[in-house]
Amino acid sequence: MQASQENAIPDGSRLFFNQPLGDKESYCWSCIQNVPHYQCSNDVSIQGLHLSADTFEQHCTLESSSGTGGSCAARNSPSTTASFSTNESGVSQQNSLSYPSDVHDSPDQTSGSPTSESYVTHKLRELETAMLGPDLDVLNSCNNGILPAGGNSQISTETEKWKFLGEVISRGDLMEGLCICARFLEDGDMFTVDWLIAELRGLVSVSGEPIQRLGAYAVEGLVARLASSGSAIYNALRCKEPVLPASMELLSYMHVLYEICPYFKFGYMSANGAIAEAIKEENRIHIIDFQISQGTQWITLIKALADRPGGPPHIRITGIDDSTSAYARGGGLEIVGGRLKMLAQQFKVPFEFHAVGIPASEIQVENLKIQPGEAIAVNFALVLHHMPDESVGTQNHRDRLLRMVKGLYPKVVTLVEQESNTNTAPFFARFVETLNYYSAIFESIDVALPREHRERINVEQHCLAREVVNIIACEGVERVERHELLGKWRSRFAMAGFKPYPLSSYVNGAIKALLGKYSSKYTLEEKDGALYLGWMDRHLVSSCAWR
């Protein structure tokens, strides 16, 4: 039996999910885990330390920090209800929009047109120019078919404009239609945007092809941008507290994502390999994890260090995570510490856990309680893209944290991040980048689970939709998902005084063995000391290390 859950949004909009009550936390890129048992496997060794792909086959959940303050892009638009549905029609529209046929010749839509070109030709050429620009190569995928046949011909009337838009919709070219809608929204043509949104709703489906499923959430992102409700939706898609005992449904959804895609395991294995190599001769190790979640990442490392020749070192882990994550664990950070201590005792590893229950952006050196004689390793796994930088405000926590960590003189600093450019890109470029990036994610899920699979729908709705809406709908501090390409992260680390620490070839081999369990369309590339996990020709996650 499926029940309908309604999440209220402060501005009066609503989200309807036809799903079981109790669906939980939805952030896609920070994996955490419930640890029921421990088994050791020796798939790859680094100087006597055994790291295994198999030990990553465990339950996990995902979580995030929500943005506070700021403002989403405000637009004057009628209130429209965002509505996700799991039937074939996909996203239903609560306030349907229709226009009379004579609207095509409305003179109001031609205001501001350039004198040498018609209104729509000018807009479409701007669209084409943006898509072919040098800053974002991924924009090229939206270029095909943007202009009508004989692209240099003039479209001189509103009738021609609406005829062209009608042809786009009738072809069912969803990617093109979404891009055109985003361009008109950026230009402030709300009349055309409202019409396009109404038409695009008929092309999307949360149980359709990957682009139809992504399109469903992209349309809602556009609607949220119009209504300035993106931040409210971002938070509404993140359940506030578990309904079932031990967060059972939350664990179920995130376990599905963890199992069907190798993204999290790739990040954990590559970071652990770099840390194991860097501290292989140290007797006292202090690992600082800036988003500990449930401590999943450290299970395999503790096991590996237990088998180190000469005996295991003393390990101290500082786990950082704000209080908003407590509901996913069923309690505070002491739960994480207790689990890891139990594991360390089982493998006879001297262990301490230091909990820091504050947001990573607020961390100061004194919070870390550094002790003399410790070899420090710092882990930034899928967390730094949540830190605001200089483009958001005067408090540039993204670079401040890197400078602070450099002052600790760490043996190694690991970075795992999504390979996407959504931080400072303007709206239209960011929209197209989001379509390209997440279409690859949705395609990879499509290979692993049937389209009508209920768990797949829940995973995409709770783990991916909120990110898509946040990136498209929000600006300022309310835009929490601010990804950067590895090239930009390299610049930030270099400016903070770090030097690259190339990942071991043993790590590469372990990850190749891991990917052998998944689709052959996953790719692994080693370049300039970093590793890139991709889907076909698109890099999705990058991993590197610094010192």
LOZAMI-163919 format. One record per residue (C-alpha): z negated, x, y; residue in one letter; residue number from 1. Coordinates in nm, 4 decimals, decimal comma. Layout:
NODE         c3         c1         c2   aa     i
NODE          Z          X          Y    A   NUM
...
END
This chain:
NODE         c3         c1         c2   aa     i
NODE     0,0000     0,0000     0,0000    M     1
NODE     0,0932     0,1280     0,3437    Q     2
NODE    -0,1144     0,0429     0,6474    A     3
NODE    -0,0067     0,0633     1,0090    S     4
NODE    -0,2191     0,2853     1,2278    Q     5
NODE    -0,2053     0,2481     1,6041    E     6
NODE    -0,3021     0,5362     1,8328    N     7
NODE    -0,3744     0,4424     2,1925    A     8
NODE    -0,2368     0,6545     2,4729    I     9
NODE    -0,4062     0,6540     2,8127    P    10
NODE    -0,1005     0,5488     3,0120    D    11
NODE    -0,0546     0,2327     2,8098    G    12
NODE     0,2181     0,3582     2,5767    S    13
NODE     0,1525     0,3412     2,2013    R    14
NODE     0,2564     0,5225     1,8881    L    15
NODE     0,2929     0,3239     1,5666    F    16
NODE     0,2900     0,5073     1,2343    F    17
NODE     0,3616     0,3161     0,9167    N    18
NODE     0,1403     0,5369     0,7074    Q    19
NODE    -0,1902     0,5365     0,5189    P    20
NODE    -0,4998     0,5259     0,7348    L    21
NODE    -0,6666     0,8603     0,7653    G    22
NODE    -0,3635     1,0865     0,8183    D    23
NODE    -0,4952     1,4002     0,9731    K    24
NODE    -0,4437     1,7125     1,1763    E    25
NODE    -0,0918     1,8138     1,2566    S    26
NODE    -0,0425     2,1569     1,4037    Y    27
NODE     0,2291     2,3314     1,2127    C    28
NODE     0,1837     2,7043     1,2541    W    29
NODE    -0,1813     2,7916     1,1902    S    30
NODE    -0,2544     2,7715     0,8194    C    31
NODE    -0,6074     2,7253     0,6886    I    32
NODE    -0,7331     2,6685     0,3407    Q    33
NODE    -0,9919     2,5077     0,1183    N    34
NODE    -1,0894     2,7644    -0,1441    V    35
NODE    -1,1974     2,6096    -0,4732    P    36
NODE    -1,1617     2,9192    -0,6924    H    37
NODE    -1,0419     3,2785    -0,6873    Y    38
NODE    -0,8082     3,4614    -0,9184    Q    39
NODE    -0,6826     3,8143    -0,8760    C    40
NODE    -0,3192     3,9179    -0,9258    S    41
NODE    -0,1686     4,2623    -0,8769    N    42
NODE     0,1894     4,2143    -0,7640    D    43
NODE     0,2058     4,5060    -0,5228    V    44
NODE    -0,0218     4,7993    -0,4443    S    45
NODE    -0,0791     4,9930    -0,1251    I    46
NODE    -0,2686     5,3119    -0,1898    Q    47
NODE    -0,4619     5,1489    -0,4719    G    48
NODE    -0,4958     4,8131    -0,2980    L    49
NODE    -0,3409     4,5185    -0,4791    H    50
NODE    -0,1751     4,2449    -0,2730    L    51
NODE    -0,0222     3,9464    -0,4493    S    52
NODE     0,2194     3,6728    -0,3657    A    53
NODE     0,0574     3,4533    -0,6278    D    54
NODE    -0,2819     3,4587    -0,4576    T    55
NODE    -0,1298     3,2772    -0,1639    F    56
NODE    -0,0510     2,9716    -0,3809    E    57
NODE    -0,3560     2,7809    -0,2581    Q    58
NODE    -0,4489     2,4678    -0,0648    H    59
NODE    -0,4471     2,4931     0,3108    C    60
NODE    -0,4604     2,2855     0,6258    T    61
NODE    -0,3272     2,3467     0,9716    L    62
NODE    -0,4787     2,3032     1,3121    E    63
NODE    -0,4289     2,3669     1,6811    S    64
NODE    -0,5881     2,3706     2,0177    S    65
NODE    -0,4793     2,1017     2,2581    S    66
NODE    -0,3781     2,1732     2,6150    G    67
NODE    -0,5968     2,0560     2,8985    T    68
NODE    -0,5188     1,9692     3,2536    G    69
NODE    -0,1792     2,0145     3,4133    G    70
NODE     0,0958     1,7627     3,4302    S    71
NODE     0,4006     1,6564     3,2374    C    72
NODE     0,7306     1,6077     3,4178    A    73
NODE     0,7041     1,2788     3,6031    A    74
NODE     1,0046     1,0491     3,6207    R    75
NODE     1,0570     0,7015     3,7580    N    76
NODE     1,1381     0,4997     3,4512    S    77
NODE     1,0453     0,1658     3,2982    P    78
NODE     0,7605     0,1900     3,0517    S    79
NODE     0,9042     0,2447     2,7064    T    80
NODE     0,7085     0,2419     2,3831    T    81
NODE     0,7478     0,5381     2,1505    A    82
NODE     0,7697     0,4129     1,7943    S    83
NODE     0,8119     0,6096     1,4721    F    84
NODE     0,9153     0,4153     1,1618    S    85
NODE     0,9862     0,5143     0,8054    T    86
NODE     1,2579     0,2590     0,7369    N    87
NODE     1,6266     0,3379     0,7454    E    88
NODE     1,6619     0,2488     1,1103    S    89
NODE     1,4144     0,5242     1,1823    G    90
NODE     1,2821     0,4995     1,5355    V    91
NODE     1,2631     0,1452     1,6626    S    92
NODE     1,2641     0,0611     2,0306    Q    93
NODE     1,0000    -0,1755     2,1580    Q    94
NODE     1,1745    -0,2309     2,4912    N    95
NODE     1,5455    -0,2340     2,4109    S    96
NODE     1,7866    -0,1560     2,6902    L    97
NODE     2,1274    -0,3187     2,7325    S    98
NODE     2,3711    -0,3212     3,0184    Y    99
NODE     2,6598    -0,5497     3,1162    P   100
NODE     3,0104    -0,4201     3,0735    S   101
NODE     3,0825    -0,4104     3,4448    D   102
NODE     2,8108    -0,1504     3,4966    V   103
NODE     3,0652     0,1195     3,4190    H   104
NODE     3,2218     0,0821     3,7609    D   105
NODE     2,8950     0,0859     3,9558    S   106
NODE     2,9467     0,2894     4,2724    P   107
NODE     2,5798     0,3847     4,2794    D   108
NODE     2,6297     0,6356     4,0017    Q   109
NODE     2,8768     0,8477     4,1969    T   110
NODE     2,6430     0,9498     4,4758    S   111
NODE     2,6157     1,3242     4,5128    G   112
NODE     2,9426     1,3936     4,3278    S   113
NODE     3,1287     1,7087     4,4290    P   114
NODE     3,4439     1,6483     4,6321    T   115
NODE     3,6760     1,8569     4,4137    S   116
NODE     3,5653     1,7181     4,0771    E   117
NODE     3,4620     1,3821     3,9440    S   118
NODE     3,0968     1,3102     3,8793    Y   119
NODE     3,1064     1,3242     3,5015    V   120
NODE     3,3433     1,6227     3,4830    T   121
NODE     3,1068     1,8144     3,7064    H   122
NODE     2,8096     1,7230     3,4883    K   123
NODE     2,9855     1,8059     3,1653    L   124
NODE     3,1071     2,1399     3,2958    R   125
NODE     2,7531     2,2228     3,4014    E   126
NODE     2,6462     2,1340     3,0506    L   127
NODE     2,9124     2,3546     2,8980    E   128
NODE     2,8264     2,6434     3,1288    T   129
NODE     2,4595     2,6208     3,0405    A   130
NODE     2,5349     2,6099     2,6721    M   131
NODE     2,7624     2,9132     2,6879    L   132
NODE     2,5308     3,1099     2,9160    G   133
NODE     2,4134     3,4605     2,8193    P   134
NODE     2,0413     3,3876     2,8222    D   135
NODE     2,0294     3,1703     2,5101    L   136
NODE     2,2912     3,2340     2,2456    D   137
NODE     2,1635     2,9401     2,0434    V   138
NODE     2,3024     2,7027     2,3049    L   139
NODE     2,6476     2,7587     2,1598    N   140
NODE     2,5784     2,5216     1,8731    S   141
NODE     2,5805     2,2272     2,1126    C   142
NODE     2,9064     2,3295     2,2782    N   143
NODE     3,1526     2,1964     2,0243    N   144
NODE     3,2895     1,8641     2,1347    G   145
NODE     3,1019     1,8396     2,4641    I   146
NODE     3,4208     1,7893     2,6635    L   147
NODE     3,6762     1,5237     2,5761    P   148
NODE     4,0188     1,6198     2,4437    A   149
NODE     4,2021     1,8224     2,7050    G   150
NODE     3,8782     1,9406     2,8582    G   151
NODE     4,0416     2,0455     3,1848    N   152
NODE     4,1586     1,6937     3,2624    S   153
NODE     3,9764     1,5021     3,5347    Q   154
NODE     3,7521     1,2087     3,4500    I   155
NODE     3,7789     1,0433     3,7857    S   156
NODE     3,5933     0,7120     3,7499    T   157
NODE     3,2714     0,5705     3,6203    E   158
NODE     3,4828     0,3790     3,3688    T   159
NODE     3,6068     0,7089     3,2253    E   160
NODE     3,2532     0,8440     3,2209    K   161
NODE     3,1195     0,5522     3,0199    W   162
NODE     3,4240     0,5554     2,7950    K   163
NODE     3,3525     0,9190     2,7117    F   164
NODE     2,9844     0,8534     2,6478    L   165
NODE     3,0772     0,5575     2,4285    G   166
NODE     3,3055     0,7824     2,2248    E   167
NODE     3,0221     1,0330     2,1724    V   168
NODE     2,7967     0,7579     2,0400    I   169
NODE     3,0673     0,5964     1,8273    S   170
NODE     3,1385     0,9331     1,6621    R   171
NODE     2,7733     0,9481     1,5664    G   172
NODE     2,7462     1,3059     1,6957    D   173
NODE     2,3716     1,3087     1,7366    L   174
NODE     2,3344     1,6722     1,8443    M   175
NODE     2,5937     1,6274     2,1186    E   176
NODE     2,4449     1,2964     2,2289    G   177
NODE     2,0963     1,4432     2,2538    L   178
NODE     2,2193     1,7396     2,4560    C   179
NODE     2,4131     1,5172     2,6964    I   180
NODE     2,1101     1,2924     2,7399    C   181
NODE     1,8889     1,5919     2,8179    A   182
NODE     2,1404     1,7172     3,0739    R   183
NODE     2,1561     1,3808     3,2523    F   184
NODE     1,7762     1,3671     3,2477    L   185
NODE     1,7546     1,7103     3,4075    E   186
NODE     2,0008     1,5945     3,6739    D   187
NODE     1,7940     1,2842     3,7457    G   188
NODE     2,0494     1,0243     3,6335    D   189
NODE     1,7904     0,7905     3,4890    M   190
NODE     2,0291     0,4974     3,4491    F   191
NODE     2,2525     0,6937     3,2124    T   192
NODE     1,9514     0,8449     3,0361    V   193
NODE     1,8045     0,5006     2,9618    D   194
NODE     2,1366     0,3815     2,8207    W   195
NODE     2,1799     0,6940     2,6069    L   196
NODE     1,8252     0,6718     2,4700    I   197
NODE     1,8853     0,3119     2,3664    A   198
NODE     2,2054     0,4162     2,1846    E   199
NODE     2,0576     0,7311     2,0300    L   200
NODE     1,7782     0,5310     1,8713    R   201
NODE     2,0391     0,3699     1,6483    G   202
NODE     2,1512     0,7113     1,5204    L   203
NODE     1,8139     0,8567     1,4210    V   204
NODE     1,5987     0,8003     1,1129    S   205
NODE     1,2815     0,9660     0,9876    V   206
NODE     1,4202     0,9347     0,6345    S   207
NODE     1,7758     1,0469     0,7135    G   208
NODE     1,9498     1,3818     0,7325    E   209
NODE     1,7615     1,6725     0,8935    P   210
NODE     1,9235     1,6236     1,2355    I   211
NODE     1,8484     1,2493     1,2212    Q   212
NODE     1,4834     1,3179     1,1464    R   213
NODE     1,4521     1,5815     1,4160    L   214
NODE     1,6499     1,3558     1,6495    G   215
NODE     1,3904     1,0813     1,6045    A   216
NODE     1,1213     1,3061     1,7477    Y   217
NODE     1,3506     1,4568     2,0120    A   218
NODE     1,4271     1,1066     2,1429    V   219
NODE     1,0561     1,0331     2,1646    E   220
NODE     1,0127     1,3616     2,3502    G   221
NODE     1,2690     1,2473     2,6076    L   222
NODE     1,0956     0,9102     2,6375    V   223
NODE     0,7597     1,0841     2,6805    A   224
NODE     0,9052     1,3070     2,9510    R   225
NODE     1,0250     0,9984     3,1378    L   226
NODE     0,6827     0,8360     3,1063    A   227
NODE     0,4810     1,1554     3,1626    S   228
NODE     0,2990     1,0862     2,8374    S   229
NODE     0,3818     1,4004     2,6400    G   230
NODE     0,0307     1,5441     2,6475    S   231
NODE    -0,1200     1,2122     2,5369    A   232
NODE     0,1237     1,1934     2,2441    I   233
NODE     0,0503     1,5574     2,1537    Y   234
NODE    -0,3182     1,4723     2,1275    N   235
NODE    -0,2641     1,1313     1,9654    A   236
NODE    -0,0680     1,2903     1,6813    L   237
NODE    -0,3724     1,5053     1,6154    R   238
NODE    -0,6368     1,2913     1,4457    C   239
NODE    -0,9824     1,3325     1,5903    K   240
NODE    -1,1922     1,3100     1,2743    E   241
NODE    -1,1399     1,2767     0,8999    P   242
NODE    -1,1621     0,9316     0,7448    V   243
NODE    -1,1555     1,0298     0,3796    L   244
NODE    -1,4249     1,2515     0,2263    P   245
NODE    -1,3640     1,6266     0,2627    A   246
NODE    -1,0510     1,5645     0,4715    S   247
NODE    -0,8599     1,4875     0,1528    M   248
NODE    -0,5431     1,3521     0,3128    E   249
NODE    -0,5334     1,6304     0,5708    L   250
NODE    -0,5586     1,8894     0,2974    L   251
NODE    -0,2908     1,7048     0,1041    S   252
NODE    -0,0369     1,7000     0,3888    Y   253
NODE    -0,0886     2,0617     0,4815    M   254
NODE    -0,0928     2,1752     0,1231    H   255
NODE     0,2509     2,0178     0,0814    V   256
NODE     0,3866     2,2105     0,3798    L   257
NODE     0,2206     2,5306     0,2646    Y   258
NODE     0,3736     2,5002    -0,0794    E   259
NODE     0,7278     2,3947     0,0070    I   260
NODE     0,7868     2,6553     0,2812    C   261
NODE     0,6989     3,0271     0,2731    P   262
NODE     0,6361     3,0652     0,6472    Y   263
NODE     0,2563     3,0953     0,6346    F   264
NODE     0,2472     3,3099     0,3228    K   265
NODE     0,4999     3,5445     0,4835    F   266
NODE     0,2787     3,5865     0,7889    G   267
NODE    -0,0406     3,6383     0,5938    Y   268
NODE     0,1084     3,8863     0,3470    M   269
NODE     0,2809     4,0987     0,6101    S   270
NODE    -0,0281     4,1164     0,8329    A   271
NODE    -0,2606     4,1947     0,5410    N   272
NODE    -0,0288     4,4704     0,4216    G   273
NODE    -0,0356     4,6378     0,7632    A   274
NODE    -0,4151     4,6117     0,7823    I   275
NODE    -0,4644     4,7460     0,4290    A   276
NODE    -0,2464     5,0463     0,5080    E   277
NODE    -0,4156     5,1205     0,8404    A   278
NODE    -0,7752     5,1111     0,7106    I   279
NODE    -0,7190     5,2569     0,3646    K   280
NODE    -0,9556     5,5509     0,4266    E   281
NODE    -1,2197     5,3706     0,6342    E   282
NODE    -1,5671     5,2854     0,5074    N   283
NODE    -1,6684     5,0332     0,7749    R   284
NODE    -1,4072     4,7781     0,8785    I   285
NODE    -1,4285     4,5149     1,1502    H   286
NODE    -1,1491     4,2537     1,1390    I   287
NODE    -1,1192     4,0363     1,4507    I   288
NODE    -0,9225     3,7185     1,3781    D   289
NODE    -0,8295     3,5275     1,6932    F   290
NODE    -0,7691     3,2065     1,4976    Q   291
NODE    -0,9735     3,2159     1,1800    I   292
NODE    -0,9139     2,8522     1,0789    S   293
NODE    -1,0605     2,8443     0,7255    Q   294
NODE    -1,0227     3,2135     0,6536    G   295
NODE    -0,7353     3,1720     0,4089    T   296
NODE    -0,5695     3,4972     0,5077    Q   297
NODE    -0,8626     3,7172     0,4097    W   298
NODE    -0,9004     3,6075     0,0490    I   299
NODE    -0,6324     3,8428    -0,0820    T   300
NODE    -0,7407     4,1294     0,1417    L   301
NODE    -1,1030     4,1106     0,0238    I   302
NODE    -0,9827     4,1089    -0,3364    K   303
NODE    -0,7563     4,4072    -0,2707    A   304
NODE    -1,0297     4,6096    -0,1017    L   305
NODE    -1,2637     4,5358    -0,3931    A   306
NODE    -1,0340     4,7392    -0,6173    D   307
NODE    -0,9994     5,0335    -0,3794    R   308
NODE    -1,0489     5,3723    -0,5483    P   309
NODE    -1,3930     5,5057    -0,4644    G   310
NODE    -1,5346     5,1607    -0,4061    G   311
NODE    -1,4889     4,8899    -0,1448    P   312
NODE    -1,5662     4,9414     0,2235    P   313
NODE    -1,8147     4,7384     0,4254    H   314
NODE    -1,6219     4,4491     0,5834    I   315
NODE    -1,7211     4,2533     0,8911    R   316
NODE    -1,4994     3,9662     1,0025    I   317
NODE    -1,5265     3,8106     1,3466    T   318
NODE    -1,3794     3,4616     1,3272    G   319
NODE    -1,2687     3,2999     1,6529    I   320
NODE    -1,1936     2,9280     1,6656    D   321
NODE    -1,2895     2,6610     1,9167    D   322
NODE    -1,4975     2,3589     1,8274    S   323
NODE    -1,1990     2,1214     1,8183    T   324
NODE    -1,1118     2,2634     1,4756    S   325
NODE    -1,4449     2,1750     1,3181    A   326
NODE    -1,3327     1,8315     1,1942    Y   327
NODE    -1,0596     1,9880     0,9761    A   328
NODE    -1,3153     2,2086     0,8072    R   329
NODE    -1,5744     1,9364     0,7816    G   330
NODE    -1,8046     2,1485     1,0000    G   331
NODE    -1,8375     2,4641     1,2062    G   332
NODE    -1,7402     2,8244     1,1437    L   333
NODE    -2,0430     2,8724     0,9224    E   334
NODE    -1,8405     2,6969     0,6501    I   335
NODE    -1,5739     2,9663     0,6724    V   336
NODE    -1,8340     3,2404     0,6715    G   337
NODE    -2,0095     3,0911     0,3697    G   338
NODE    -1,6899     3,0731     0,1666    R   339
NODE    -1,5888     3,4286     0,2466    L   340
NODE    -1,9386     3,5597     0,1736    K   341
NODE    -1,9325     3,3875    -0,1641    M   342
NODE    -1,5982     3,5475    -0,2410    L   343
NODE    -1,7184     3,8924    -0,1309    A   344
NODE    -2,0281     3,8613    -0,3498    Q   345
NODE    -1,8118     3,7654    -0,6455    Q   346
NODE    -1,6049     4,0834    -0,6003    F   347
NODE    -1,9047     4,2991    -0,4987    K   348
NODE    -1,7768     4,3756    -0,1498    V   349
NODE    -2,0348     4,4384     0,1278    P   350
NODE    -1,9628     4,1665     0,3814    F   351
NODE    -2,0720     4,0202     0,7163    E   352
NODE    -1,9308     3,7262     0,9091    F   353
NODE    -1,9602     3,6818     1,2842    H   354
NODE    -1,8646     3,3376     1,4176    A   355
NODE    -1,7354     3,2964     1,7741    V   356
NODE    -1,6843     2,9260     1,8394    G   357
NODE    -1,4974     2,9399     2,1688    I   358
NODE    -1,1254     2,9221     2,2584    P   359
NODE    -0,9374     3,2487     2,2151    A   360
NODE    -0,8287     3,2428     2,5793    S   361
NODE    -1,1930     3,2677     2,6880    E   362
NODE    -1,2900     3,5653     2,4702    I   363
NODE    -1,4552     3,8618     2,6424    Q   364
NODE    -1,5470     4,1991     2,4893    V   365
NODE    -1,9154     4,1090     2,4679    E   366
NODE    -1,8308     3,8105     2,2432    N   367
NODE    -1,7007     4,0475     1,9755    L   368
NODE    -2,0227     4,2505     1,9278    K   369
NODE    -1,8458     4,5759     1,8528    I   370
NODE    -2,0628     4,8275     1,6643    Q   371
NODE    -2,0379     5,2078     1,6617    P   372
NODE    -1,8456     5,3632     1,3729    G   373
NODE    -1,6331     5,0564     1,2929    E   374
NODE    -1,2608     5,0788     1,2235    A   375
NODE    -1,1217     4,7787     1,4103    I   376
NODE    -0,8271     4,5652     1,3000    A   377
NODE    -0,7150     4,2733     1,5189    V   378
NODE    -0,5149     3,9780     1,3884    N   379
NODE    -0,2981     3,7556     1,6109    F   380
NODE    -0,1422     3,5201     1,3548    A   381
NODE     0,0450     3,2323     1,5181    L   382
NODE    -0,1992     3,2052     1,8069    V   383
NODE    -0,0797     3,4039     2,1092    L   384
NODE     0,1956     3,1517     2,1923    H   385
NODE    -0,0833     2,9075     2,2824    H   386
NODE    -0,2201     3,1450     2,5463    M   387
NODE    -0,1004     3,0644     2,9016    P   388
NODE     0,0760     3,3503     3,0775    D   389
NODE     0,1883     3,4386     3,4290    E   390
NODE     0,4404     3,1541     3,4341    S   391
NODE     0,1603     2,8954     3,4024    V   392
NODE    -0,0993     3,0177     3,6487    G   393
NODE    -0,2849     3,3114     3,7941    T   394
NODE    -0,4949     3,3549     3,4800    Q   395
NODE    -0,2580     3,5360     3,2474    N   396
NODE    -0,4652     3,5241     2,9282    H   397
NODE    -0,1704     3,6286     2,7136    R   398
NODE    -0,1589     3,9757     2,8651    D   399
NODE    -0,5318     3,9929     2,9437    R   400
NODE    -0,6189     3,9629     2,5752    L   401
NODE    -0,3769     4,2391     2,4814    L   402
NODE    -0,5239     4,4741     2,7424    R   403
NODE    -0,8764     4,3890     2,6280    M   404
NODE    -0,7880     4,4543     2,2629    V   405
NODE    -0,6239     4,7850     2,3512    K   406
NODE    -0,9544     4,8913     2,5071    G   407
NODE    -1,1209     4,8482     2,1671    L   408
NODE    -0,9055     5,1343     2,0253    Y   409
NODE    -0,8087     4,9400     1,7121    P   410
NODE    -0,6590     5,1022     1,4058    K   411
NODE    -0,4009     4,8238     1,3913    V   412
NODE    -0,3121     4,4959     1,5649    V   413
NODE    -0,0972     4,2454     1,3728    T   414
NODE     0,1273     3,9861     1,5349    L   415
NODE     0,2915     3,6883     1,3606    V   416
NODE     0,4871     3,4456     1,5778    E   417
NODE     0,7622     3,1867     1,5696    Q   418
NODE     1,0940     3,3395     1,6682    E   419
NODE     1,1844     3,0923     1,9398    S   420
NODE     1,2274     3,1022     2,3178    N   421
NODE     1,0499     2,8062     2,4761    T   422
NODE     0,8011     2,9664     2,7120    N   423
NODE     0,9790     3,0097     3,0452    T   424
NODE     1,3184     2,8579     2,9636    A   425
NODE     1,4162     2,5706     3,1976    P   426
NODE     1,4140     2,2205     3,0530    F   427
NODE     1,7711     2,1870     2,9285    F   428
NODE     1,7862     2,5327     2,7716    A   429
NODE     1,4459     2,4716     2,6149    R   430
NODE     1,5616     2,1373     2,4770    F   431
NODE     1,8656     2,2893     2,3060    V   432
NODE     1,6613     2,5806     2,1744    E   433
NODE     1,4137     2,3317     2,0267    T   434
NODE     1,6922     2,1415     1,8517    L   435
NODE     1,8358     2,4594     1,7046    N   436
NODE     1,5046     2,6058     1,5934    Y   437
NODE     1,3519     2,2940     1,4415    Y   438
NODE     1,6770     2,1817     1,2799    S   439
NODE     1,6499     2,4941     1,0626    A   440
NODE     1,2894     2,4036     0,9762    I   441
NODE     1,3874     2,0465     0,8878    F   442
NODE     1,6782     2,1726     0,6760    E   443
NODE     1,4462     2,4012     0,4810    S   444
NODE     1,2126     2,1078     0,4109    I   445
NODE     1,5130     1,8962     0,3097    D   446
NODE     1,5912     2,1381     0,0272    V   447
NODE     1,2364     2,1179    -0,1080    A   448
NODE     1,1561     1,7447    -0,0928    L   449
NODE     1,3682     1,4279    -0,1266    P   450
NODE     1,4410     1,2529     0,2020    R   451
NODE     1,2621     0,9347     0,1020    E   452
NODE     0,9541     1,1289    -0,0125    H   453
NODE     0,6504     0,9850     0,1652    R   454
NODE     0,4699     1,3190     0,1806    E   455
NODE     0,7707     1,4808     0,3480    R   456
NODE     0,7706     1,2128     0,6177    I   457
NODE     0,3988     1,2630     0,6770    N   458
NODE     0,4315     1,6418     0,6896    V   459
NODE     0,7108     1,6268     0,9472    E   460
NODE     0,5362     1,3588     1,1496    Q   461
NODE     0,2014     1,5362     1,1622    H   462
NODE     0,3020     1,9024     1,1506    C   463
NODE     0,6255     1,9145     1,3494    L   464
NODE     0,6695     1,6049     1,5674    A   465
NODE     0,3833     1,6895     1,8007    R   466
NODE     0,5274     2,0359     1,8682    E   467
NODE     0,8724     1,8948     1,9414    V   468
NODE     0,7317     1,6323     2,1799    V   469
NODE     0,5113     1,8848     2,3575    N   470
NODE     0,7940     2,1318     2,4156    I   471
NODE     1,0350     1,8659     2,5414    I   472
NODE     0,8028     1,6400     2,7390    A   473
NODE     0,5448     1,8627     2,9028    C   474
NODE     0,5297     2,1186     3,1820    E   475
NODE     0,2567     2,3385     3,3283    G   476
NODE    -0,0672     2,3828     3,1397    V   477
NODE     0,0019     2,0695     2,9359    E   478
NODE     0,2864     2,2484     2,7581    R   479
NODE     0,0824     2,4200     2,4883    V   480
NODE     0,3685     2,5319     2,2608    E   481
NODE     0,5089     2,8334     2,4467    R   482
NODE     0,6956     3,0539     2,2005    H   483
NODE     0,8576     3,3856     2,2833    E   484
NODE     1,1063     3,6025     2,0978    L   485
NODE     0,9833     3,9265     1,9442    L   486
NODE     1,1658     4,1228     2,2144    G   487
NODE     0,9357     3,9732     2,4780    K   488
NODE     0,6278     4,0337     2,2664    W   489
NODE     0,7341     4,3967     2,2299    R   490
NODE     0,7440     4,4278     2,6082    S   491
NODE     0,3975     4,2737     2,6435    R   492
NODE     0,2458     4,5047     2,3815    F   493
NODE     0,4152     4,8099     2,5318    A   494
NODE     0,2882     4,7232     2,8818    M   495
NODE    -0,0631     4,6937     2,7369    A   496
NODE    -0,0315     5,0497     2,6015    G   497
NODE     0,0421     4,9812     2,2341    F   498
NODE     0,2869     5,1671     2,0129    K   499
NODE     0,4672     5,0151     1,7107    P   500
NODE     0,3074     5,0549     1,3680    Y   501
NODE     0,5924     5,0092     1,1174    P   502
NODE     0,5207     4,7789     0,8254    L   503
NODE     0,5042     4,9391     0,4819    S   504
NODE     0,7948     4,9119     0,2407    S   505
NODE     0,5415     4,7828    -0,0134    Y   506
NODE     0,4894     4,4773     0,2081    V   507
NODE     0,8645     4,4195     0,2196    N   508
NODE     0,8788     4,4266    -0,1591    G   509
NODE     0,5916     4,1806    -0,1983    A   510
NODE     0,7527     3,9338     0,0412    I   511
NODE     1,0873     3,9617    -0,1354    K   512
NODE     0,9072     3,8689    -0,4574    A   513
NODE     0,7497     3,5727    -0,2775    L   514
NODE     1,0838     3,4475    -0,1463    L   515
NODE     1,2247     3,4588    -0,4975    G   516
NODE     1,0232     3,1423    -0,5639    K   517
NODE     1,2008     2,9519    -0,2872    Y   518
NODE     1,5550     2,8607    -0,1870    S   519
NODE     1,8112     3,1386    -0,1742    S   520
NODE     1,8880     3,0270     0,1825    K   521
NODE     1,5718     3,1973     0,3056    Y   522
NODE     1,6446     3,5420     0,4456    T   523
NODE     1,4324     3,8502     0,5044    L   524
NODE     1,5396     4,1171     0,7506    E   525
NODE     1,3639     4,4423     0,8333    E   526
NODE     1,4519     4,5714     1,1779    K   527
NODE     1,2857     4,8307     1,4013    D   528
NODE     0,9662     4,8250     1,1976    G   529
NODE     0,9318     4,4457     1,2050    A   530
NODE     1,0081     4,1748     0,9512    L   531
NODE     1,1978     3,8530     1,0187    Y   532
NODE     1,1833     3,5512     0,7907    L   533
NODE     1,4782     3,3185     0,8442    G   534
NODE     1,6709     3,0203     0,7191    W   535
NODE     2,0374     3,1097     0,6713    M   536
NODE     2,1467     3,2770     0,9968    D   537
NODE     1,8430     3,1739     1,2052    R   538
NODE     1,5281     3,3864     1,2367    H   539
NODE     1,2207     3,1595     1,2260    L   540
NODE     0,9113     3,3804     1,2036    V   541
NODE     0,8617     3,7463     1,2953    S   542
NODE     0,5855     3,9841     1,1941    S   543
NODE     0,5001     4,3277     1,3304    C   544
NODE     0,2055     4,5631     1,3830    A   545
NODE     0,0829     4,7851     1,6686    W   546
NODE    -0,1781     5,0495     1,7385    R   547
END
